[in-house]
């Protein structure tokens, strides 16, 4: 018998013996009853019964000690399971469920203290801090901007890009130093989100963007589609041709596929970062994303009415496009319950079965007829272009952005750009036998 078991039994026996001795002393010291000798036999019988009951209680106590000792010995012989190791909090938070995915918002900031406008709207419209944590990554080391970010306390996470040094650039790119620093910052910040914090997806915005009331609803609804449809590689909140007079604000729920990477508020998966990080460019990251080698035939989703707008004229681009296009972009102001809508029409096969016939069944018109507001009875119409120069001429004449990136027009899908002109839907489209983009078009 093990030593601890024997010790327990000896302890129980001594405990029982001690109680019996106390009982005998009690009996001997008890005074005789006042009723005299006549009551003595009855008193002795009662005391004997009390002693017997006490003895039974002590025996039961001893049996309990035996049972507990045996159970303890059996438990000692069983193998002990190791204690579970909980993952760090960031990993737990980064594990999106199918019902409520965790989609962090990564805000890239530098030296604009007006980041407050961006953060105020994000926090105002955010439905859940747990499902949409806001991470502000700051480059540049600008003290005033850092104070603004810090003023939000625990409402946002503030991380700082550690390398603020100048980047060696070719002499002809000296004026583009800022673009090199932006690319470096993007790489570091996305690395933090996907490597350090281990999130599975992220919404990326810059510090000069203001978001719409349904910004979070939009991305939450489209996240499952992005996961399921491998022909998609991003979801964007931006319509490059989203000037107020060129969109149908009454159809704020309308969404499109686009071959052009829009940026300006976009959702990507960690799997895409796994693909892009090893070859991330030193500068001009957004145009690099638009190259065929990165796009690989994939598309993004974009809205009819933008869910972001930019207020940042100041920046490395020195206001390029801002005064002509960007400041006129219509920001959606009506909440659309996207999570309650059927968005399966955006899957590639379904989209092409409906979108392409709609485009090519629309009556063809000339640009002069559009500009003269003629043939209004036709409803939606198609303006056909053949070649790069024709596209650029029509786009410029109608107020569209006319630049091409690797042959892809802004907001275009299979070369088709959908927009509103003087109150009616217009499709600027190549011929129906279109076979692909020409990367030499720019």
N, C-alpha and C positions, 0 to 999 in steps of 0.2 A: 504494500500500500504506500502511495507517495507520502512524503513527510508532511505536506500541508494538509492532507486528508486526515492523517493520524492526529495532528495537532488540533484539528477541528473537533474530532470525536472526544479527545481528552478534555477539551474545554467544555464540551456539552456535559460530560460526566461530572466534572467538578462543579459546574453550575447546578446540576440536579442535586448533588450531595449537599451543597451549601444550603439549598432551599429546604431539604429535609431536616438539617440541623436547626435551622431557624424555626421550623414547625415544632420540633420537640421542645425547644426552649420556650416557645410560646405556650405549649400545653402545660409544662411544669410550672410556669410562673403565673398561670391564670388563677385568680382567686376563686374560692368555692362559691356556689350559688347561694343567694340570700334565703332560698326556700329550705335550706338545711339538707340533711343527708338523703331525704326522700327524693330530691331531684337529681342526685349525683349520677345514677345509671343513665338517665335520659340525656344528661349533659355530655357524658362520655360517648354515648352513641352518636350524638350530633357532631362532636369533635372528630370522631373517627371517620364519619362521612365526609367532613370537610377535608381531612387529610387525604382521603382516597381521591376526592375530586382534584385536589391540588397535584397529587401524584400523576393523575391522568393528563393534566395540562402539561406537566413537565415532560411526560413521555411523548406527547404530540409535538412539543417543541423540539425534542431530540430527533424525531422522525423528519421534521422539516429541515433540520440541519443536515441530516443524511442526504435528503433529496437534492438540496441546493449544492452540497459538496460534490455529488455525483455529476450534476449538470455542468458544474464549473469545470470538472476534469474532462468531460466529453468535449466541451467547447475548446479547451486548450489543445486537444488533439486534432481539431479541424483546421485545414489551411485557411489563412486569413486573406481575404481579397484586398488588393491594394486600393487605397483611397483614390477616387477619381480626380484627375487633374483638370481643373477648369481652364478654358482658354482665356487669354487676356480680354478685358472688356471690349476693346476695339474690335476684336474678331467676332465676339458675340453680337455686337451692334451691326456688324457688317454682313450678317447672314440673312439676306432677305427671304421672307417666306413668300409663297405663291400668292397669299391673300394680301399681305401688306409688305411690299418690298421696301428695303431701306435704300433710298436714293440720295446720297449726300450732294449738296450743292457746293461746288468748288468755285470760289470767287477769286479771280486773279487781280491783285491790286499792286500799285506802284507808288506814284506820288500825287494821286488825285484825292484830296480830302473830301471831294464830292462823292466818294464811295458811300457816304452816309445815305444819299438818295437811293442807291442800289440796295443797301442793307435794310433800310426802313421798309421798302416795299416787299422784299423777300420775307422779312419777319412778320409783316402785316398780313400777308396772304398765306403764309405757311400753315397748313392744317395740323401738323404734328412735328414737334422738335425731335422725337425719336425716329420717325420715318424719314425726315428731311433735315439731317444735321447740316449746318452751314459752316464751311471751313474757308477762312480767308487766308490766302497765301500772299504774303507781301514781299515784293522785290524792292530794290532801290534804297531801302533804309530811310525813307522819308519820315521825319519825326512827327510832323503834324498829322499825316495820314495814320501813322501808328497809334497816335493818341485817339483819333476818331474810332479806329477799330477796337481799341482797348475799352472805350467807353461803353461798349455793348456787353461787357462782362462775360458771363457764362452763356449768353444767348448765341455766341459764335465761338468757334475755335480759331485762334490766331497763330499761324505758323509763319516763319520767316525764311526766305531763301538765303542760305548762308554765304554764297559766293557773289559778292558785289563788285568784283574786279572787272576791268575792261577786258574785252575779248579781242585777241589778234585777228584782224580781218584784212583781206586784200586791199591794196590802196584804193582801188576803184569803188570799194564798198565802205569807205570810211564814214560816209554820211549815213550809212545804214546800220551803224553800231547798235542802235535801239532795237532793230529787228532781230539781231543776234541775241541780245539779252532777253527779249521776249521768248524766243525759242528755247533758250536755256531755262528760263523760269517755268515755262510750260512742262518741259521734261521733268524738272525737279518736282513740281507740284503734283503732276499726275503720278509720278513715282511714289510720292508720299501717300496719296489716296489709295493706290492699288497695291503697293508693296508694304509700306509701314502700317497703314490702317486696314489694309486687306478688304476693302469694299469690292463688291462684284460689279458695280456700275457707278456712274457719276454724271451729274449735270454740270456742265462747265459754262460759267458766265464771266464776263469781265466787269471791272469796277465802274464802267460808264453805261451800264444797261439798267433800264427800268423794266420790271416785269408786269404782266397782266394779271388780273384777279384769278384767272383759271390756269395760270402757269404750272402750278404743281399738279392740278387735275389732268392737264394735257400730258405731262410726262408720265404720270402714274398709269394712265390708260394705255399709253403706247409702249411702255416697257415690256409687257408680255409679247407684243408683236415683234419687237426688236429681237427678243430672245428666240422666238419661234421661226422667223423668216430669215434664212441665211443670205438672202439676196439684199437685205438691208444692212447698213453698217452704222447708221446714226439716225437720230431724231432731232430735228432742229425746230426752234421756236420762231424762225425768221423767214420772211418772204422778201427776197431781194427786190422784187418789183411791187412791194406792198404799199406804195403811196396811196393816200386816202381815195383819190379819184380812180385808182386802178384796181380796187378790190370791191367785192360785194360784201359790205359789212353785215347785211341781213343773213348771209350764209357763213357766219363765223365758225360753224361746225365743220365746214368743208376742208378736207385735207387732201394732199397730193403726194405722189412719189416724185422725187427729183434726182437727176444724175449729178447735179451740181452740189458740192459740199457748201452749205450756207454758213455754218458756224453761228456766232452771235446768240448763244444760248442753245447748247446741244448736249444730247445724251449719248454716251458710249458705254460699251461693256468692257469688263476687264480683259476679255479675250482679245478684243481689238488692240488694247494697249500692249498685250503680250506680243502681238504682231508688229506694232509700229515702233515700240521703244528701241529695239536694237538698231534701227536704221533712222531714228529721229534726226531731222535736218538741223544744221547749225543756224539757219535763218529762214525767214519766209515760210513758216510752217504751214499756214493755211493754203497757200498756193501749191505747196508740196503735196498736201492732202488731195488736191484736185488732179494730180497727175495719174495717168492710167495705171502706173505700177502700184500705187496705193489704193486707188478706187477699185480696181479689179472687177469692173462691171457691176459693182454694187450701187445701191441707191440710198437716199435718205428720205424721211418723211418731212414735209413742211406744210404749214397752214396757209389757208387763203388769207387770213388776217393775222399779222404777226403777234406773237405773245411776248415779244421784247421790243424795246426801242432804245436807240442810243442817244445819249445827251452829251457825248464826249467829243466835242470838236477838237479839243487839245489832245495831242498824242503824237506818236512817231510818224503817222501818215500826214501830219500837218493839215488835217481837215480835208484830205482827198475824198471826194464823193460826198462829204457831209453836207455842204451847202446846196449841192445839186440834187441829191437823192435822199441821204440818210435822215435828215431832219424832217422830212415829209412822210416818213413811214407811219402808217396808221397802227396804233397800239390797240388791241382788242380791249373793249371795256364792258363786255357782256359775258357773264360766266356761262360756260358750256359744260354740262355734266358728261364729259367724255367717257368716264368709267361706266356710264349707263348706256352708251351707244355701241352698236355693232360696227366694229372697225375692220372686219374681215375683208371688206372691199379693197383694202390697201395691200393685201397679199398679191404678189406679182402676177400670178395667172389670172386671178379674179379682176385685178385692176386693168390689165391689158384687154381682157374680154369686154370690159365696159367702157374704158376711157378711149381707146383707139377708135372703135366704131363711132363714138360720139364726135370725136374730132373730125374724122374723115367723111362723115355724113353731113357735116355742116357745110352750107353753101360757100363757095369760094368767091371772094370779093377782091377788088383792087384797093391799094392803099389810098388812092384819091377818093374812092367812095366812102371809106371809113372817115377820112379827114373832113369830107363834105357832109358827113352824117346822113348819107343816102341809103336807101334800101333798108330802112328800119324794120320793115315788115318781115325780114328774114330771121330775126332773132339772133341766136348764136351764129357766128360766121368764122370762116377760115381764111387767113392770109398766107399764101404759100410763098416760100423763098427757095431759091436754088443757088447755093454757093454762099461763101462767107460774106462777100461784099453786099449781096442782096439782104442778108440777115441784118447786117450792121446798119444799112440804110433805112430799112423798115423800123428797126428798133429805135433809132435816133428820131425818126419822124413821128413816132407814136409815144415817145417819152419813156421807153424802156431802157434799162441798163444794156449797153450794146457790147460790152467786153465779153470775150470768150476765154475760157481757161482749158487748154488742151482740147479745144474744139467744142466744149460744152457751154451752152448759154446759161446765164443765171436763171435759176428756177425751172430749167428745162428738163423734160423727160422724153427720151428718144427724139431729142431735137425740138420738142413742142413746148412752147411757152404759153401758158393760159393766163389771161388778164382781162380786165374790164376797160373798155374805151367808150367814153361818152354814154355810159349806162348800159352797154351790152357786152356779152361775153365774146371774146375774140381769141382764136387759136392761131398764133404765129407758128407755122409748121412746115417741115420739109415735105417733099413728095412722099406718098404712101409707101413707095418701095425703098425707103431709107434703110441703109444697111449698117450704119455705125458712124461714130464721130471721127473726124479727121484731126489728129492732134496738132497739125500744123496751123490750124485756124486759131488766131489769137486777136 
